Amino acid sequence: MKKRILALLLCVTTAASLVGCGSKDGETADATETVEDTQTAELLPAVDLGKYDLKGEDYVTLCDYSAIPVTITGNYDVTDEDVQNYFEQLFTHRGPFYAADDTKTTVEEGDIVNVDYVGKLDGEAFKGGTAENQNVDVSNNSAAGGSSSYIEGFTDDLLGASVGDVIDSHVTFPENYSSNTDLAGKEVVFTFTVNSIQKEIALEDVDDEFASENFGVDTLDEMYQQIREYLENTAAQNKISDTYSAIEDYLLANCTIDVPEDYVADVIEAIRNNFINNYCGGDESKMEDTAVSYGYDSLDVLEKEWSDGATSSIKLELVVKAIAAAEKIEIDEDEFTSYVDTIVSNNGYGSADALYSNYGYGDSVYGENQIRVIYLARLVLEKLSETAVITEAPAEAAESTEAVDATETVETTEQ
């Protein structure tokens, strides 16, 4: 479900991921897995964008925005069916789930076994070798569900064990074991405690105990209530986002904007340089191949996205500033500082300056200006939405939830 959150896009739609806008310092984007890590040419310098702290009223003739007609299309009401469907997606996505099978006491081929274990080298526990309450697949020598495989022989000695047994298993790490080179080629002893033999929980067997053990709530009803609250909050945010997007579209279509071409040109150059530096190893000759590797028909198509996106973003920036000036909407510095601190904390930036540098394509002055414009846009759009004439049109088809993430609703406990 693609949503424009506030819509002052500093990066160009799909190209955002390519130019690195929004990625954190030290975070490696997927592109670096296909582009060589080593720099093959001198990096291009940041473009001086800090000089473009323009006054919107100098470039914009405002339209009548007192009662903007807005039509939004979406599913903003949450039904019992929505809640159940979401849980079923959640159950499938996070599963399989297991519970102790009290009818089984001896580990057989094909069983999932819940164990604690401690790994020791020369009698000393080693880092990463201890775990509790782990479900292991003894036949496939892997974690239950196949999420990860173990070193050869790890689960062999569990076959034939009984619930409650404590077993020492001698295992040798491979010579090329790179996760911990101190263990490479070494024989270690894993001491297993067999807690239970597990059975997979079917959807129809979900009960209060399941909700408590896997989602950290007391009852199934409470779990469903938390899912409902999550879906209702999401729907409310989507409604706001859709409203803001429609208001933006109206403003861009009806205000007269004298676009400063030098500003647009410099932003496009900054995006281009960022793309070359981050995804082409500083080598301009790799631009075409890199663009194609990301699904673009050609570099020209990508560059048109840069141009269209930069133009649209600058137009919106100027309109937002013009309305803010007309309505005397100002940024509260304490609230803005808190807003920035939240972004820094939630997204792993080391500092506000790192955030600003990222959003400014290396120019932290411009980056701070842009974060301020994003914050100001939220204030402006919030005010305009209060007087907008909003019509809700029924959605043609319900949009399915994309990747279901249990951590966004209630916490799950891995079984």
C-alpha positions as CSV (number, residue, x, y, z in Angstrom):
1,M,0.0,0.0,0.0
2,K,1.9,3.0,-1.3
3,K,1.2,6.2,0.5
4,R,2.8,9.6,0.3
5,I,3.3,10.6,3.9
6,L,3.7,14.3,3.7
7,A,4.6,14.6,0.1
8,L,7.4,17.1,0.1
9,L,9.6,14.6,-1.7
10,L,13.2,15.5,-1.5
11,C,14.1,12.5,-3.6
12,V,12.4,11.5,-6.8
13,T,9.8,8.8,-6.4
14,T,11.3,5.5,-7.5
15,A,14.7,7.1,-7.9
16,A,14.8,7.9,-4.2
17,S,16.2,4.5,-3.4
18,L,18.8,5.0,-6.1
19,V,20.2,8.3,-5.0
20,G,20.3,7.2,-1.3
21,C,17.9,9.9,0.0
22,G,16.5,8.7,3.3
23,S,19.2,6.1,3.9
24,K,21.3,6.4,7.1
25,D,24.9,7.1,7.5
26,G,26.7,3.7,7.6
27,E,23.7,1.9,6.3
28,T,24.3,-0.1,3.1
29,A,21.5,0.0,0.6
30,D,20.7,-3.0,-1.5
31,A,22.4,-1.4,-4.4
32,T,25.8,-1.8,-2.9
33,E,25.3,-5.6,-3.2
34,T,25.4,-5.3,-7.0
35,V,27.8,-2.3,-7.3
36,E,31.4,-2.7,-6.3
37,D,32.2,-1.4,-2.9
38,T,35.6,0.0,-3.9
39,Q,35.6,3.5,-5.3
40,T,37.0,3.5,-8.9
41,A,37.1,7.3,-9.3
42,E,37.2,10.5,-7.2
43,L,33.9,11.3,-5.6
44,L,32.0,14.2,-6.9
45,P,31.6,17.1,-4.4
46,A,28.3,18.2,-2.9
47,V,26.4,20.9,-4.7
48,D,25.9,24.1,-2.9
49,L,22.1,24.0,-2.3
50,G,22.2,25.9,1.0
51,K,21.9,29.2,-0.9
52,Y,18.3,28.3,-2.0
53,D,16.4,29.3,1.1
54,L,13.8,31.1,-1.0
55,K,10.6,33.0,0.0
56,G,7.6,31.3,-1.5
57,E,5.7,34.5,-1.9
58,D,8.3,35.8,-4.4
59,Y,7.5,32.9,-6.8
60,V,3.9,31.9,-6.1
61,T,0.5,33.5,-6.9
62,L,-1.8,31.6,-4.5
63,C,-5.1,30.1,-5.5
64,D,-8.2,30.2,-3.3
65,Y,-7.5,27.5,-0.7
66,S,-10.2,28.3,1.8
67,A,-12.3,25.3,0.9
68,I,-10.3,22.9,-1.2
69,P,-12.5,20.2,-2.8
70,V,-10.9,16.8,-1.9
71,T,-12.0,13.4,-3.0
72,I,-10.2,10.5,-1.3
73,T,-10.6,6.8,-2.1
74,G,-9.7,4.2,0.5
75,N,-10.9,1.7,3.0
76,Y,-10.9,3.7,6.2
77,D,-13.4,1.6,8.3
78,V,-12.2,-1.5,10.0
79,T,-14.5,-4.5,10.1
80,D,-14.4,-7.8,12.1
81,E,-13.5,-9.5,8.8
82,D,-10.6,-7.1,8.4
83,V,-9.3,-8.0,11.9
84,Q,-9.7,-11.7,11.2
85,N,-8.0,-11.5,7.8
86,Y,-5.1,-9.6,9.2
87,F,-4.6,-12.1,12.0
88,E,-4.7,-15.0,9.5
89,Q,-2.0,-13.2,7.4
90,L,-0.1,-12.6,10.6
91,F,-0.4,-16.3,11.6
92,T,0.9,-17.4,8.2
93,H,3.6,-14.8,8.0
94,R,5.0,-15.4,11.5
95,G,4.4,-19.1,11.7
96,P,4.6,-21.9,12.0
97,F,3.8,-21.8,15.7
98,Y,4.3,-24.7,18.1
99,A,3.1,-25.9,21.5
100,A,4.3,-28.8,23.6
101,D,2.8,-32.2,22.6
102,D,2.1,-33.9,25.9
103,T,1.4,-37.2,24.2
104,K,5.1,-37.6,23.1
105,T,8.1,-38.3,25.3
106,T,10.7,-39.6,22.9
107,V,12.3,-37.7,20.0
108,E,11.8,-39.4,16.7
109,E,12.7,-38.6,13.1
110,G,10.7,-35.6,11.9
111,D,10.1,-34.1,15.3
112,I,10.4,-30.5,16.4
113,V,12.1,-30.4,19.8
114,N,12.2,-27.5,22.2
115,V,15.6,-27.3,23.9
116,D,18.0,-25.2,25.9
117,Y,21.7,-25.6,25.0
118,V,25.1,-24.4,26.1
119,G,28.2,-24.8,23.8
120,K,31.6,-25.1,25.4
121,L,35.1,-25.1,24.0
122,D,37.7,-26.7,26.3
123,G,35.2,-26.4,29.1
124,E,34.5,-22.8,28.6
125,A,31.2,-21.4,27.2
126,F,31.8,-19.5,24.0
127,K,30.0,-16.5,22.6
128,G,26.9,-17.3,20.7
129,G,26.8,-20.8,21.8
130,T,24.0,-20.5,24.5
131,A,20.3,-20.3,23.9
132,E,17.0,-21.2,25.7
133,N,13.6,-22.3,24.5
134,Q,14.7,-23.0,21.0
135,N,12.6,-25.1,18.6
136,V,14.9,-27.3,16.4
137,D,14.0,-29.6,13.5
138,V,16.1,-32.7,14.2
139,S,15.6,-34.2,10.8
140,N,16.7,-31.1,8.8
141,N,19.3,-30.0,11.4
142,S,17.8,-26.5,11.4
143,A,15.7,-24.1,13.4
144,A,12.0,-25.0,13.2
145,G,10.5,-23.6,10.0
146,G,13.9,-23.7,8.3
147,S,14.8,-20.2,9.2
148,S,18.4,-21.1,9.7
149,S,20.6,-24.2,9.4
150,Y,23.1,-25.5,12.0
151,I,26.6,-26.9,11.7
152,E,26.7,-30.5,10.6
153,G,25.7,-33.0,13.4
154,F,24.3,-30.4,15.7
155,T,21.0,-32.1,16.3
156,D,22.1,-35.8,15.7
157,D,22.2,-36.8,19.3
158,L,18.7,-35.6,20.0
159,L,17.2,-38.5,18.2
160,G,16.0,-41.1,20.7
161,A,16.3,-38.6,23.7
162,S,13.4,-38.3,26.1
163,V,11.8,-35.2,27.5
164,G,13.8,-34.0,30.5
165,D,17.1,-35.6,29.3
166,V,20.4,-33.7,29.5
167,I,22.6,-34.7,26.6
168,D,26.2,-33.8,25.7
169,S,26.8,-33.7,22.0
170,H,30.3,-33.5,20.5
171,V,30.3,-31.4,17.3
172,T,33.2,-30.1,15.1
173,F,33.0,-26.7,13.5
174,P,34.0,-26.6,9.8
175,E,37.5,-25.4,9.0
176,N,36.1,-22.4,7.0
177,Y,33.7,-21.3,9.8
178,S,33.9,-17.5,9.5
179,S,31.3,-16.3,12.0
180,N,33.8,-17.0,14.8
181,T,37.3,-18.0,13.6
182,D,38.3,-19.1,17.1
183,L,35.9,-22.0,16.6
184,A,37.0,-23.0,13.0
185,G,38.0,-26.6,12.9
186,K,37.5,-27.1,16.7
187,E,35.5,-29.8,18.5
188,V,33.1,-28.4,21.0
189,V,30.5,-29.9,23.4
190,F,26.9,-28.8,23.3
191,T,24.9,-29.7,26.4
192,F,21.2,-30.0,25.5
193,T,18.3,-30.0,27.9
194,V,15.2,-31.5,26.1
195,N,12.2,-29.4,27.3
196,S,9.5,-30.9,25.2
197,I,8.5,-32.3,21.8
198,Q,6.4,-29.9,19.9
199,K,3.4,-30.0,17.7
200,E,2.4,-27.4,15.1
201,I,-0.6,-25.2,16.1
202,A,-3.4,-25.0,13.5
203,L,-5.3,-21.8,13.0
204,E,-8.5,-23.3,14.5
205,D,-6.5,-24.3,17.7
206,V,-5.6,-20.7,18.6
207,D,-6.7,-19.9,22.1
208,D,-5.9,-17.7,25.1
209,E,-2.8,-19.7,25.9
210,F,-1.6,-19.2,22.3
211,A,-2.2,-15.4,22.6
212,S,-0.4,-15.3,25.9
213,E,2.7,-17.3,24.8
214,N,3.1,-15.8,21.4
215,F,1.7,-12.2,21.6
216,G,2.3,-11.2,25.2
217,V,-1.4,-10.6,26.0
218,D,-3.7,-12.4,28.4
219,T,-6.5,-13.5,26.1
220,L,-7.4,-14.0,22.5
221,D,-10.0,-11.2,22.7
222,E,-7.2,-8.9,23.8
223,M,-5.1,-9.9,20.9
224,Y,-7.9,-9.2,18.5
225,Q,-8.5,-5.9,20.1
226,Q,-4.9,-4.8,19.7
227,I,-5.0,-5.8,16.1
228,R,-8.2,-3.8,15.6
229,E,-6.6,-0.7,17.2
230,Y,-3.5,-1.1,15.0
231,L,-5.7,-1.4,11.9
232,E,-7.8,1.6,13.0
233,N,-4.7,3.7,13.6
234,T,-3.3,2.7,10.2
235,A,-6.6,3.5,8.5
236,A,-6.7,6.9,10.2
237,Q,-3.2,7.7,9.1
238,N,-3.9,6.6,5.6
239,K,-7.0,8.9,5.5
240,I,-4.9,11.8,6.6
241,S,-2.1,10.9,4.1
242,D,-4.7,10.6,1.3
243,T,-6.2,13.9,2.2
244,Y,-2.9,15.7,2.3
245,S,-1.9,14.2,-1.0
246,A,-5.2,15.4,-2.6
247,I,-4.6,18.9,-1.2
248,E,-1.1,19.0,-2.6
249,D,-2.4,18.0,-6.0
250,Y,-5.0,20.8,-5.9
251,L,-2.4,23.4,-4.9
252,L,0.0,22.4,-7.6
253,A,-2.7,22.4,-10.2
254,N,-4.3,25.7,-9.2
255,C,-1.5,28.0,-7.9
256,T,0.6,29.9,-10.4
257,I,4.3,29.1,-9.7
258,D,7.3,30.7,-11.2
259,V,9.8,27.9,-10.9
260,P,13.4,29.0,-10.5
261,E,15.2,26.9,-13.1
262,D,18.6,27.4,-11.6
263,Y,17.3,25.8,-8.4
264,V,15.8,22.8,-10.2
265,A,19.0,22.4,-12.2
266,D,21.2,22.4,-9.1
267,V,18.9,19.9,-7.3
268,I,19.1,17.5,-10.3
269,E,22.9,17.9,-10.3
270,A,23.0,17.0,-6.6
271,I,20.8,13.9,-7.2
272,R,23.0,12.9,-10.1
273,N,26.2,13.3,-8.2
274,N,24.8,11.4,-5.3
275,F,23.8,8.6,-7.6
276,I,27.2,8.4,-9.2
277,N,29.0,8.5,-5.8
278,N,26.8,6.0,-4.0
279,Y,25.9,3.6,-6.8
280,C,28.5,3.9,-9.5
281,G,31.7,4.0,-7.4
282,G,32.2,7.6,-8.5
283,D,32.5,6.5,-12.1
284,E,30.1,8.4,-14.3
285,S,30.5,5.8,-17.1
286,K,28.6,3.2,-15.0
287,M,25.4,5.3,-14.8
288,E,23.6,3.6,-17.7
289,D,24.3,0.1,-16.7
290,T,23.4,0.8,-13.0
291,A,20.1,2.4,-14.0
292,V,19.2,-0.6,-16.2
293,S,20.2,-2.9,-13.4
294,Y,17.5,-1.3,-11.3
295,G,14.8,-1.9,-13.9
296,Y,14.9,1.3,-15.8
297,D,14.7,1.0,-19.6
298,S,17.5,3.5,-19.9
299,L,19.4,6.3,-18.0
300,D,17.2,8.8,-19.8
301,V,14.1,7.4,-18.1
302,L,15.7,7.7,-14.7
303,E,17.0,11.2,-15.4
304,K,13.4,12.2,-16.4
305,E,12.2,11.0,-13.0
306,W,14.9,13.1,-11.3
307,S,13.8,16.2,-13.3
308,D,10.0,15.7,-12.8
309,G,10.4,14.9,-9.2
310,A,12.8,17.8,-8.4
311,T,10.4,20.2,-10.2
312,S,7.4,19.0,-8.4
313,S,9.1,19.1,-5.0
314,I,10.4,22.6,-5.5
315,K,6.9,23.8,-6.6
316,L,5.4,22.3,-3.5
317,E,8.1,23.8,-1.3
318,L,7.4,27.3,-2.6
319,V,3.6,26.9,-2.3
320,V,4.0,25.7,1.3
321,K,6.2,28.6,2.2
322,A,3.8,31.1,0.5
323,I,0.8,29.8,2.4
324,A,2.7,29.7,5.6
325,A,3.6,33.4,5.1
326,A,0.1,34.3,4.2
327,E,-1.4,32.5,7.2
328,K,1.4,33.4,9.6
329,I,2.2,29.8,10.3
330,E,5.5,29.5,12.1
331,I,7.6,26.7,13.3
332,D,7.9,26.3,17.1
333,E,11.6,25.6,17.6
334,D,11.2,23.4,20.6
335,E,8.7,21.2,18.8
336,F,10.9,21.1,15.7
337,T,13.9,20.0,17.8
338,S,11.8,17.2,19.2
339,Y,10.7,16.3,15.7
340,V,14.3,16.1,14.5
341,D,15.4,14.1,17.6
342,T,12.6,11.6,16.9
343,I,13.7,11.1,13.3
344,V,17.4,10.8,14.4
345,S,16.5,8.2,17.1
346,N,14.0,6.2,15.1
347,N,16.2,5.9,11.9
348,G,19.6,5.4,13.4
349,Y,21.2,8.7,12.4
350,G,24.1,9.5,14.7
351,S,23.2,13.2,15.0
352,A,20.9,15.9,13.5
353,D,23.8,17.0,11.3
354,A,24.0,13.5,9.8
355,L,20.3,13.7,9.1
356,Y,20.7,17.1,7.5
357,S,23.7,16.1,5.4
358,N,21.7,13.1,4.1
359,Y,18.7,15.1,3.2
360,G,20.8,17.8,1.6
361,Y,22.8,15.5,-0.6
362,G,25.9,16.3,1.4
363,D,24.9,19.9,2.1
364,S,23.8,20.0,5.7
365,V,22.6,23.6,5.5
366,Y,20.2,22.7,2.7
367,G,19.3,19.5,4.4
368,E,18.1,21.4,7.5
369,N,16.2,23.8,5.3
370,Q,14.4,20.8,3.7
371,I,13.6,19.1,7.0
372,R,12.1,22.4,8.1
373,V,10.0,22.6,4.9
374,I,8.8,19.1,5.5
375,Y,7.8,20.0,9.0
376,L,6.2,23.3,7.8
377,A,4.3,21.4,5.1
378,R,2.7,19.2,7.8
379,L,1.5,22.3,9.7
380,V,0.2,23.9,6.5
381,L,-1.6,20.7,5.3
382,E,-3.1,20.2,8.7
383,K,-4.6,23.7,8.6
384,L,-5.9,23.4,5.1
385,S,-7.5,20.0,5.8
386,E,-9.6,21.7,8.5
387,T,-11.5,23.7,5.9
388,A,-11.3,21.3,3.0
389,V,-14.5,19.9,1.6
390,I,-13.7,16.2,1.8
391,T,-15.6,13.5,-0.1
392,E,-15.0,9.8,0.5
393,A,-15.4,7.7,-2.5
394,P,-15.7,3.9,-2.1
395,A,-12.6,2.0,-2.9
396,E,-12.9,-0.2,-6.0
397,A,-11.2,-3.1,-4.3
398,A,-9.8,-3.6,-0.8
399,E,-6.0,-3.2,-0.7
400,S,-4.4,-6.2,1.0
401,T,-1.9,-5.5,3.8
402,E,1.6,-5.7,2.4
403,A,4.2,-7.3,4.5
404,V,2.5,-8.2,7.8
405,D,4.7,-7.3,10.7
406,A,3.6,-8.6,14.0
407,T,5.9,-6.1,15.8
408,E,3.6,-3.3,14.7
409,T,0.6,-4.8,16.5
410,V,1.6,-6.9,19.4
411,E,4.9,-8.5,20.2
412,T,5.4,-12.1,19.3
413,T,7.6,-14.5,21.1
414,E,9.5,-16.9,18.9
415,Q,8.7,-20.5,19.7
